[in-house]
Amino acid sequence: MTVLLEFLSPSAWWLVIALCGAVTFYAISAALTMPRLGSAAQVRAAARHARARTPLPVSVLKPLCGAEPRLYENLATFCEQQHPRYQLIFGVSSSKDPAIAVVRRLQAAYPGHDIALVIDSRVYGSNLKVSNLINMAAHARHDVLIVADSDIAVEPDYLEIVTAPLADPQVGVVTCLYSARSVGGFWPRVGALFINEWFAPSVRVAHSTGSRAFGFGATLALSRSTLERIGGFESLKDCLADDYQLARFARDHGLATVLAPVVVATDVIEPTFRTLWLRETRWLRTIRSVNPAGFASLFITFTSPWLVLGALAYWLMSAGAFAAAAGAGTRLALAVLGTSTVGGIIARLVLHARGSSSLREFWRDLPLVPLRDTLSLLQWLAAAFGSHVIWRGVRVAVANPDALAPADMAGMPRAGGEARVSAAPRRATVEVSEGR
C-alpha cells in the first residue's frame, strides 16, 4: 500500500484521471450513438426512399468456402428479397467444397430465381477470396455489384436500401454494419460481445465524428464502372484487408463511401478460446496494418480495465492520512476521478444494454463484460506486435501490398479476358471467406 501511495504522486494522479476521463468520454459517446445508426426509424426511412426510386438491377457475389453452420438459412435470406431484378452468384474454388450442396438446395428451393454457381480454382494472388471474386465477376450480368460475406443474414428490403445511394454518381461504395449472433456455447457469446459492444459502437462513434474510412465485408455495393476505375478485383489480389482496400481505392478516386443504415446479422461460431483469440487478434492486426494511428488509440475503447484502475486509484488516494494531508488540488482530483469512474461505469452498462437483444440476454451476459473488455485489451497488446496472422490454419503476412496502384491496374484486362488464363503462380495462400 505504501509503495502504491508513493507512486501516486499528484502528477501520476492527473495521468490516471486523464486516462479515465478519456475512457469515460468514449463510453458515453458510444452509448449515445448506438441508437442513431441502424435504428428502426432510419431503416424504414431508407426503405421508403429506396422504393421511391427505380431499382437498379444488381448482381450479388457470394464467395463461399465450406458448409458453415446456418449457411443455408443465411443464404436463403438473399433469395427472399423484395428487389424486382437481381442475380445471385455463388463461387467456390473446389468441386469438392461442401458449400456446393447448399447452393444446389437453394436452386431447388427457389427455381424462379437467377442463381448461378461458379466452380473455378484459378488463383491470381495471395488472397483466395479475391481470386474467387475475379472468377465470379466474369458471370455478373448487371452493372451494380454487391460483395457480401457468406455468414450474414439480411432483411427483405436489404438490396433496395444498399443499392439506392449508388444512384448518386459521387458515391463509390456502400457498406453496412453487422450485429452478431452467437451460435454455440460460452466462447461464441464472448465473441458476439466483441462485435456488438466494441466493434459496432466504435464504428458509430467514428461515423458520428465525420469519418467515412469504412469498408466491411458484410456488404460492399458498387457500380461496375467504379470497380473498373480502381483496377477491378485484381487490384486486391494480394491484400489481406480486401474489403477496406476496395472502399479506400474508390475514395482515392474522389468517390464517397456511404455507411447504409441497415444492419445485417452475422454468426459467431468459434467454439474455443484459441479459435476466438486467433480470429479477433487477426482483426486487430489487420486494423493496425491499414490504420496504425487509429489502432494506437484503441486502448481507450476497452473500458472495464481502466474503470477498475480508476476505482482503485480513487480508493488509494482517499486512504487515511494520505487524504487528510491532501490540499484543494487533490480534493479536486478525487472529485473528478470519482465522477469520471462512476460515469464510465454507468455508460458501459448502458452500452451493454443497447448491445443486448433482450433483458434476459442483458443479465445473462453482464458478468462477461469485464472479461470481454480485458480480453480485448490483451488482444490489442498482442496485435501491436507481430507481422503475421493465422487464417484457416495458414500463416499470412499482415501487410496489404499495393503491388499495382489502382491507376496502374486500369489498363489490365477484366476478369474473363485472356489474362485470366495466366494466373499468378500458386504459393502459400489464405482462404478469406469473410471480409471482416
Secondary structure as UniProt FT lines:
FT   HELIX           2..7
FT   HELIX           10..33
FT   TURN            34..38
FT   HELIX           40..51
FT   STRAND          58..63
FT   TURN            69..70
FT   HELIX           71..76
FT   HELIX           77..80
FT   STRAND          86..92
FT   TURN            95..96
FT   HELIX           99..109
FT   TURN            111..112
FT   STRAND          114..119
FT   HELIX           128..137
FT   TURN            138..139
FT   STRAND          144..147
FT   TURN            150..151
FT   STRAND          152..153
FT   TURN            156..157
FT   HELIX           158..163
FT   HELIX           164..167
FT   TURN            169..170
FT   STRAND          171..182
FT   HELIX           186..194
FT   HELIX           195..199
FT   HELIX           200..208
FT   TURN            209..210
FT   TURN            217..218
FT   STRAND          219..223
FT   HELIX           224..229
FT   TURN            230..231
FT   HELIX           233..236
FT   TURN            237..238
FT   HELIX           242..252
FT   TURN            253..254
FT   STRAND          256..268
FT   HELIX           273..290
FT   HELIX           292..296
FT   HELIX           297..301
FT   HELIX           303..317
FT   HELIX           320..324
FT   HELIX           328..355
FT   HELIX           359..365
FT   TURN            366..367
FT   HELIX           368..383
FT   STRAND          388..391
FT   TURN            392..393
FT   STRAND          394..397
FT   HELIX           406..409
FT   TURN            410..411
FT   TURN            415..416
FT   HELIX           418..420
//
